[in-house]
Amino acid sequence: MYYESTRGGLKSVSSAEAIKRGIAPDGGLFVPENKVSFTGSEISAMADMSYQERALYILKHYLTDYSDEEIADCVYNAYTDEKFDDKRIAPLVQLNENVNILELWHGPTCAFKDMALQILPHFLVKAVRKTGETGEIVILVATSGDTGKAALEGFKDVEGTRIIVFYPQDGVSQVQKMQMVTQEGKNVYTIGVEGNFDDAQSGVKAIFTDEELKQKMDKGNFKFSSANSINWGRLVPQIVYYFSAYADMLKNGEIKEGDKINFVVPTGNFGNILAAFYAMQMGLPVNRLICASNDNNVLTDFINTGVYDKNREFKRTISPSMDILISSNLERLLFELTGHDPLPVNNWMSSLKETGKYTVDNTMKKKISEIFWGGYSNEAETLKTIEAIYKEYGYVIDTHTAVGVDVYDKYVISTGDVTKTVIASTASPFKFNESVVKAVLGNEALKGRTEFELLEVLAKECRLKIPEGLKDLDKKPVLHKQVCSKFDMKQQVESILGL
Ligand SMILES: *Cc1c(COP(=O)(O)O)cnc(C)c1O
């Protein structure tokens, strides 16, 4: 399998090369040149496999320049009992007859990013060797909160790599911030940016394509790579859990071979739901992909109107990992749906850059709305959903997952569709405990308590255990105190690398 850039500037790139580079030199994203297809019986065969076996079964079709042994090495080092607190890795929990919740947060940082970021460093270290790279790999990350910590955990002390994480200083929760600024490891740097996530992401993108810096990097024998969801090595492991959820439903007898299901995905950068789209293209029987947004509902509008317009107020919400106005991975979807034509993609992307806006034609709009349904949940609705689900099922969900559940309800009301549905649960309720406690116990319960004290409150009320990764966070020493303006990010990188 070879990879090409969505902007047409590069083709015939091996998976190791694509993973090492992260982003294509023309600013585009790498996508597989060909489709991978699974038959119904190949999918059914996954029912009796472990998560790790399912991962191996899928990944080897995309990482064809890795040996089976190498992929197995990556898989079995990433999805371990030590790192994940559930043996099933991505367990499926039945909420009611029609709805399953796919819990993607059993990894070390309690959000779905671990599913990819626990395995990406293994892919990357092997990619470096395979491509004959001699330089040190510098991982640059812009994070809306969860990616940063997950990447730091994944890359800490990984030989031949350094990781620099930029997070919006006032745009992440207390727990998220403490997770990042207390990060241990010899090769890790965490820096707060005065701005929002889009500022951090634009800053990182600019650094990647900065010619002057590239020359300095070459001289210093450093090479940038990305752990953001623009890296194919992050996207491909996410395909696995959509097949895994389907295989579990087959195994439980909830569906039979060939039955279609819906997936609901709380969406920000469009990475998670794009993996579901790839799964569908590979033959996974999907009826609809439901794209759930919060008040930053650019994607809802895009799906419904064909106009992508980021010229709007950026809202800080209680589901901060979805507070995004530029969903980078959408570019991959557009490229796929044009049948791999870089021309329109370049036009849309330059229009986005210049005017903050682009409009797709009616054919494209129709294709998108046949596959996707878009909706959003506002702050009050999100909180109400957490309360309602807890009252009805005794099951606690976090704010991001609640956006998904609420949008699913709206989908059912709007379409009457009763197809069995899997809702991706993207974070542990403990990670966004302030809002969850507020939803379940009311405002009074928050008074005079820090997020760290609220962990205990939530554990007691819901009879759940506080995940290891979040316990005693407030007692750990702060190791990273750096803050910079959005204009100084390049300088920060240069100073860390001594350029
Ligand atoms: C990152 C994240 C999302 C959004 O995922 P995308 O791949 O960016 O669309 C949703 N929920 C949580 C908890 C996240 O960390």
The ligand as a MOL file (V3000), in Angstrom:
LIG
                    3D

  0  0  0     0  0            999 V3000
M  V30 BEGIN CTAB
M  V30 COUNTS 15 15 0 0 0
M  V30 BEGIN ATOM
M  V30 1 C -10.1370 14.5300 20.7740 0
M  V30 2 C -11.4430 14.2870 21.4150 0
M  V30 3 C -12.6360 14.3460 20.6820 0
M  V30 4 C -12.6710 14.7440 19.2180 0
M  V30 5 O -12.0730 13.7930 18.3870 0
M  V30 6 P -11.6180 14.1870 16.9060 0
M  V30 7 O -10.8910 13.0210 16.3950 0
M  V30 8 O -10.7360 15.3910 17.0610 0
M  V30 9 O -12.8360 14.5140 16.1440 0
M  V30 10 C -13.8230 14.0410 21.3300 0
M  V30 11 N -13.8330 13.7310 22.6460 0
M  V30 12 C -12.7110 13.6720 23.3720 0
M  V30 13 C -12.8010 13.3410 24.8110 0
M  V30 14 C -11.4750 13.9340 22.7920 0
M  V30 15 O -10.3670 13.8630 23.5310 0
M  V30 END ATOM
M  V30 BEGIN BOND
M  V30 1 1 1 2
M  V30 2 1 2 3
M  V30 3 2 2 14
M  V30 4 1 3 4
M  V30 5 2 3 10
M  V30 6 1 4 5
M  V30 7 1 5 6
M  V30 8 2 6 7
M  V30 9 1 6 8
M  V30 10 1 6 9
M  V30 11 1 10 11
M  V30 12 2 11 12
M  V30 13 1 12 13
M  V30 14 1 12 14
M  V30 15 1 14 15
M  V30 END BOND
M  V30 END CTAB
M  END
